[in-house]
Amino acid sequence: MISARGLRKSFGDFEAVKGIDVEVRRGEAFGFLGPNGAGKSSTMRMIAAVSPVSGGELRILGLDPATDGQAIRGRLGVCPQEDTLDTELNVRDNLFIYGRYFGLSKAEVNERADELLEFVQLTEKAKAKVDDLSGGMKRRLTIARSLINRPDLLLLDEPTTGLDPQARHVLWDRLFRLKQAGVTLVITTHYMDEAEQLCDRLVVMDKGLIVAEGSPADLIREHSTREVAELRFGVGEHEALAGKIEDLGDRVEVLPDRLLVYTDDGERVLSQVHERGLQPVATLVRRSTLEDVFLRLTGRTLVD
Ligand SMILES: Nc1ncnc2c1ncn2[C@@H]1O[C@H](COP(=O)(O)OP(=O)(O)OP(=O)(O)O)[C@@H](O)[C@H]1O
């Protein structure tokens, strides 16, 4: 569906994307995970054929965005980072106008709008003003709008940023359904839980480069341990205490507010910490996540 070789994006002297290789296969959910400024949106805009490629090769649905931009845009669904709904129109008319813009007949667009409102669970809000919708509903309407042309490939830029946990789960559920229906999803996110939930495969991006690629489970297996013991001590104590426990796990990371001990047995680490007479104010044993992979590869957290 998407093939990039040495893909680059520059803004003047600044290189936001520094030569990346990406293959997205039909039917998969593919993610770009990275912190703000990693180059995810710049990549997505090139894939959406709305921002010209600065270097390298890019093919979308077998087409070249430099010469076939219009054809590509006609076959994609794009859900941008910011909601760009028309607040002058009600919910249903937002879909209607968009469908007409894509060249659907009135009859087609009416049928499609009803179908999509049902799919995103907004049938009862059809006549509501956009401004009266919650953040989650607006996102769902934006997704419905991006599906008006029945795209095979849907691009979602930070689909759940700013939503509360319940609204995120509702949205994830809709995206799962789309995937089951055969739509290829390409998602950018800086939420590791979103990437783990939704993506079959992903690339981890940092400073315009890909630093790792694989399924969430493979990345965790390759770059982290099974468990992590988190230890919170008093403010400013973490750096000094790290030296006293560094032999307890495969690796210890010092964060401003806690120590992370990478291990296959978190409970054992906790008891050894207590045996050494250390008294953390809070402890937690959890499984490794993509956040740990990112920290391992870059030395930074995703939400810095
Ligand atoms: N139009 C532009 N002109 C100049 N610099 C830009 C432009 N668009 C993006 N950049 C810069 O390129 C870098 C990558 O930005 P990009 O938006 O692709 O990152 P991102 O990973 O999507 O992060 P975010 O989650 O904040 O969107 C940033 O340093 C950003 O300031």
Ligand as a Chemical Component Dictionary entry (heavy atoms), coordinates in Angstrom:
data_LIG
# 
_chem_comp.id                   LIG 
_chem_comp.type                 NON-POLYMER 
_chem_comp.pdbx_formal_charge   0 
_chem_comp.three_letter_code    LIG 
# 
loop_
_chem_comp_atom.comp_id 
_chem_comp_atom.atom_id 
_chem_comp_atom.alt_atom_id 
_chem_comp_atom.type_symbol 
_chem_comp_atom.charge 
_chem_comp_atom.model_Cartn_x 
_chem_comp_atom.model_Cartn_y 
_chem_comp_atom.model_Cartn_z 
_chem_comp_atom.pdbx_ordinal 
LIG N1  N1  N 0 6.001  23.694 8.017  1  
LIG C1  C1  C 0 7.062  23.567 8.793  2  
LIG N2  N2  N 0 8.067  24.474 8.756  3  
LIG C2  C2  C 0 9.179  24.352 9.536  4  
LIG N3  N3  N 0 9.379  23.329 10.391 5  
LIG C3  C3  C 0 8.420  22.395 10.476 6  
LIG C4  C4  C 0 7.223  22.446 9.691  7  
LIG N4  N4  N 0 6.472  21.369 9.994  8  
LIG C5  C5  C 0 7.146  20.660 10.922 9  
LIG N5  N5  N 0 8.325  21.268 11.205 10 
LIG C6  C6  C 0 9.325  20.808 12.164 11 
LIG O1  O1  O 0 9.681  19.469 11.823 12 
LIG C7  C7  C 0 9.895  18.693 13.004 13 
LIG C8  C8  C 0 9.027  17.456 12.927 14 
LIG O2  O2  O 0 7.676  17.864 13.032 15 
LIG P1  P1  P 0 6.465  16.862 12.900 16 
LIG O3  O3  O 0 5.211  17.647 13.074 17 
LIG O4  O4  O 0 6.627  16.038 11.689 18 
LIG O5  O5  O 0 6.703  15.955 14.170 19 
LIG P2  P2  P 0 5.734  14.949 14.871 20 
LIG O6  O6  O 0 6.540  13.771 15.209 21 
LIG O7  O7  O 0 4.530  14.724 14.049 22 
LIG O8  O8  O 0 5.325  15.708 16.173 23 
LIG P3  P3  P 0 3.881  16.252 16.596 24 
LIG O9  O9  O 0 3.313  15.146 17.394 25 
LIG O10 O10 O 0 4.225  17.450 17.423 26 
LIG O11 O11 O 0 3.135  16.592 15.354 27 
LIG C9  C9  C 0 9.589  19.588 14.185 28 
LIG O12 O12 O 0 10.796 20.063 14.706 29 
LIG C10 C10 C 0 8.773  20.712 13.575 30 
LIG O13 O13 O 0 8.983  21.930 14.277 31 
# 
loop_
_chem_comp_bond.comp_id 
_chem_comp_bond.atom_id_1 
_chem_comp_bond.atom_id_2 
_chem_comp_bond.value_order 
_chem_comp_bond.pdbx_ordinal 
LIG N1  C1  SING 1  
LIG C1  N2  SING 2  
LIG C1  C4  DOUB 3  
LIG N2  C2  DOUB 4  
LIG C2  N3  SING 5  
LIG N3  C3  DOUB 6  
LIG C3  C4  SING 7  
LIG C3  N5  SING 8  
LIG C4  N4  SING 9  
LIG N4  C5  DOUB 10 
LIG C5  N5  SING 11 
LIG N5  C6  SING 12 
LIG C6  O1  SING 13 
LIG C6  C10 SING 14 
LIG O1  C7  SING 15 
LIG C7  C8  SING 16 
LIG C7  C9  SING 17 
LIG C8  O2  SING 18 
LIG O2  P1  SING 19 
LIG P1  O3  DOUB 20 
LIG P1  O4  SING 21 
LIG P1  O5  SING 22 
LIG O5  P2  SING 23 
LIG P2  O6  DOUB 24 
LIG P2  O7  SING 25 
LIG P2  O8  SING 26 
LIG O8  P3  SING 27 
LIG P3  O9  DOUB 28 
LIG P3  O10 SING 29 
LIG P3  O11 SING 30 
LIG C9  O12 SING 31 
LIG C9  C10 SING 32 
LIG C10 O13 SING 33 
# 
